[in-house]
Amino acid sequence: MISFPFIVGDAQKEGRKVVFNLTGGFKGVNGYMQNLAMLSGAETLYVFESSDDLMHIPRLPVQLSTSLEFYKHFALYRALAAGKQISRNEWEGANIPESLLLIAGKEAELSEWGALLWSKFRNDKSETEIFSPLLDSVEPSDSVKRQMESFLKKLPARRWRQVNDTLDALCVWTADQSRKPRNRDKIKDLAGDHRPSTHEIYAWQQDEGTGRILFHWMGRICVIDRLIDHL
């Protein structure tokens, strides 16, 4: 599942106006959504009960300072954003604020609050370079990273982030294939001969084109081969 803060962020980067319509919602949910709208820098619309007047709640210049928290546990938050669930020992050991987590029993994943704040923090870092893999189970060589960076220089900045997010999701999946990361349903076996590549995973798939990461297995290692736009 793609978290809604990432959808909002992408829409804003594409120059689209994002508006939250809170009419008809429960009061508790409306308060939560209003805060998300405020932190997203989005306008809110609301019609109060039987009134016919449309209320506009303007964008407010609010920003939370979370940089230090995310810098301290950068790899852990990358894994959480890619769909990894962590244990109580992990989040308590790292002293992760529970407001950033959605806790279910003894495991937790990134909450909507956490996803929103992380999406704002990580954009500056993840849209200028290809990160080193979270795990040794995914292996892009230096030459492959250079090929990806050369390919991405011609494209919008958000494509860098989408490639980094996809590589993170691939790391999470290789560690535990019983759980499906966000991009798992887009992993496919390659038809025909594309040696050494045997599989592909979509980094993005939209009207203006598709980004595919080709890879193959070497034992238990997922070896990244290249980034292409079509086969």
Legacy VTK file of the C-alpha trace (Angstrom):
# vtk DataFile Version 3.0
C-alpha trace
ASCII
DATASET POLYDATA
POINTS 231 float
0.000 0.000 0.000
1.294 3.460 -0.920
0.845 5.781 2.049
-1.281 8.828 1.338
1.382 11.405 2.447
3.561 10.184 -0.445
0.640 10.638 -2.874
0.045 14.192 -1.590
3.739 15.029 -1.830
4.006 13.770 -5.409
0.910 15.735 -6.455
2.308 18.940 -4.968
5.668 18.423 -6.661
3.853 18.089 -9.995
2.277 21.509 -9.421
-1.212 20.261 -8.590
-3.277 21.917 -5.869
-4.169 19.560 -3.016
-7.360 20.289 -1.076
-8.706 18.303 1.896
-12.527 18.102 1.956
-13.535 17.239 5.519
-17.291 17.610 5.078
-19.296 14.794 6.629
-16.478 13.168 8.559
-16.437 12.187 12.223
-15.130 14.934 14.514
-12.219 12.867 15.781
-11.159 11.956 12.242
-11.630 15.538 11.038
-9.245 16.849 13.679
-6.643 14.287 12.648
-7.094 15.075 8.931
-6.951 18.808 9.589
-3.559 18.384 11.219
-2.348 16.281 8.288
-3.575 18.957 5.878
-1.801 21.661 7.877
1.494 19.750 7.923
1.095 18.975 4.206
0.688 22.675 3.437
-2.768 22.085 1.942
-6.024 24.042 2.064
-9.056 22.538 3.850
-12.732 22.817 2.882
-15.640 22.171 5.228
-19.432 22.579 5.230
-20.780 22.825 8.780
-23.818 20.587 9.425
-26.921 22.175 7.826
-25.128 25.269 6.536
-24.851 25.936 2.819
-21.692 28.016 3.210
-18.377 26.537 2.205
-15.694 27.228 4.796
-12.100 27.655 3.647
-9.334 26.955 6.145
-6.186 28.358 4.507
-2.776 26.771 4.356
-0.741 27.486 7.471
3.085 27.815 7.501
3.675 25.011 10.006
6.696 22.729 10.046
7.872 20.161 12.609
11.574 19.777 13.275
12.254 16.050 12.948
15.581 16.111 11.098
17.686 14.993 14.059
15.388 12.018 14.755
15.472 10.844 11.132
19.231 11.369 10.757
19.873 9.233 13.851
17.933 6.254 12.500
18.017 6.906 8.761
18.281 3.250 7.669
15.536 2.148 10.067
13.086 4.759 8.781
13.933 3.821 5.199
13.031 0.220 6.016
9.801 1.254 7.754
8.790 3.390 4.771
9.406 0.371 2.523
6.952 -1.738 4.531
9.133 -3.363 7.185
7.518 -4.133 10.531
9.725 -3.806 13.593
9.526 -5.433 17.003
8.975 -3.701 20.331
12.627 -4.347 21.215
13.699 -2.529 18.026
11.606 0.612 18.500
12.230 0.825 22.231
15.943 0.146 21.750
16.171 2.954 19.174
13.837 5.141 21.266
11.524 5.737 18.273
8.638 8.089 19.211
5.434 6.054 19.290
3.592 8.902 17.530
5.525 7.960 14.382
4.462 4.305 14.593
1.293 2.291 14.107
1.591 -0.356 16.818
-0.255 -3.675 16.605
0.621 -6.044 19.415
4.357 -6.670 19.499
5.064 -5.184 16.045
4.857 -1.719 14.542
4.992 -0.040 11.156
5.196 3.586 10.088
2.047 5.561 10.963
0.458 8.184 8.700
2.089 10.852 10.870
5.433 9.134 10.518
5.007 8.701 6.759
4.092 12.370 6.320
7.079 13.672 8.272
9.470 11.146 6.735
8.312 12.034 3.190
9.155 15.689 3.804
12.559 14.891 5.305
13.768 12.278 2.861
12.978 14.135 -0.373
16.087 16.338 -0.281
18.342 13.342 0.290
16.671 10.738 -1.901
16.251 12.890 -4.996
19.944 13.514 -5.644
21.696 10.135 -5.220
21.211 6.370 -5.281
21.448 5.069 -1.725
23.523 2.097 -0.679
21.255 -0.928 -0.081
19.707 -1.432 3.342
20.840 -5.070 3.320
23.633 -7.129 1.783
20.943 -9.264 0.118
20.562 -6.602 -2.610
23.667 -5.729 -4.572
23.957 -2.955 -7.168
27.566 -2.577 -8.313
29.236 0.843 -8.573
28.904 0.690 -12.368
25.159 -0.057 -12.066
24.712 2.891 -9.687
26.489 5.116 -12.216
24.212 3.800 -14.991
21.119 4.535 -12.873
22.316 8.034 -11.996
23.104 8.798 -15.660
19.626 7.538 -16.649
17.877 9.561 -13.925
19.629 12.855 -14.705
17.286 13.252 -17.680
14.153 12.749 -15.572
12.213 14.665 -12.852
13.712 14.579 -9.354
10.903 12.402 -8.014
12.157 9.487 -10.157
15.326 9.334 -8.038
13.175 8.902 -4.941
11.011 6.274 -6.620
14.092 4.238 -7.540
15.450 4.516 -3.985
12.058 3.532 -2.565
11.883 0.531 -4.905
15.368 -0.673 -3.964
14.435 -0.342 -0.279
11.227 -2.328 -0.885
13.272 -5.001 -2.655
15.598 -5.232 0.364
12.652 -5.673 2.726
11.159 -8.351 0.486
14.410 -10.339 0.140
14.691 -10.415 3.935
11.177 -11.807 4.370
9.368 -12.940 1.235
6.249 -13.835 3.230
5.516 -10.111 3.458
4.726 -8.129 0.363
6.345 -4.694 0.197
4.662 -1.920 -1.706
6.116 -2.913 -5.082
5.893 -6.695 -4.680
2.900 -7.074 -7.011
4.969 -5.439 -9.751
7.838 -7.949 -9.652
7.734 -10.084 -12.777
9.710 -12.839 -14.453
11.283 -11.607 -17.680
10.131 -13.170 -20.939
12.847 -13.889 -23.463
16.602 -13.649 -23.100
17.806 -10.610 -21.175
20.852 -12.200 -19.563
21.997 -11.906 -16.923
18.637 -10.417 -15.858
15.782 -12.798 -15.035
13.321 -10.508 -13.209
12.079 -6.915 -13.186
10.428 -4.651 -10.646
8.642 -1.434 -11.562
9.970 1.734 -9.943
7.164 3.746 -11.511
4.407 3.116 -14.017
2.548 6.155 -15.310
1.236 7.608 -18.562
4.542 9.233 -19.468
6.483 5.989 -19.172
7.666 3.141 -17.004
10.845 2.685 -14.985
12.019 -0.913 -14.667
14.836 -2.244 -12.501
16.213 -5.498 -13.905
17.865 -8.036 -11.601
18.872 -11.661 -11.206
19.626 -14.020 -8.335
23.088 -15.219 -7.431
22.379 -17.691 -4.657
20.493 -15.640 -2.081
21.825 -12.343 -3.386
19.562 -10.150 -5.548
21.963 -8.601 -8.072
20.759 -5.350 -9.645
21.659 -5.175 -13.355
20.306 -1.902 -14.745
17.490 0.641 -14.889
15.575 0.939 -18.159
12.365 2.519 -19.454
11.180 -0.345 -21.668
12.156 -3.811 -22.935
LINES 1 232
231 0 1 2 3 4 5 6 7 8 9 10 11 12 13 14 15 16 17 18 19 20 21 22 23 24 25 26 27 28 29 30 31 32 33 34 35 36 37 38 39 40 41 42 43 44 45 46 47 48 49 50 51 52 53 54 55 56 57 58 59 60 61 62 63 64 65 66 67 68 69 70 71 72 73 74 75 76 77 78 79 80 81 82 83 84 85 86 87 88 89 90 91 92 93 94 95 96 97 98 99 100 101 102 103 104 105 106 107 108 109 110 111 112 113 114 115 116 117 118 119 120 121 122 123 124 125 126 127 128 129 130 131 132 133 134 135 136 137 138 139 140 141 142 143 144 145 146 147 148 149 150 151 152 153 154 155 156 157 158 159 160 161 162 163 164 165 166 167 168 169 170 171 172 173 174 175 176 177 178 179 180 181 182 183 184 185 186 187 188 189 190 191 192 193 194 195 196 197 198 199 200 201 202 203 204 205 206 207 208 209 210 211 212 213 214 215 216 217 218 219 220 221 222 223 224 225 226 227 228 229 230
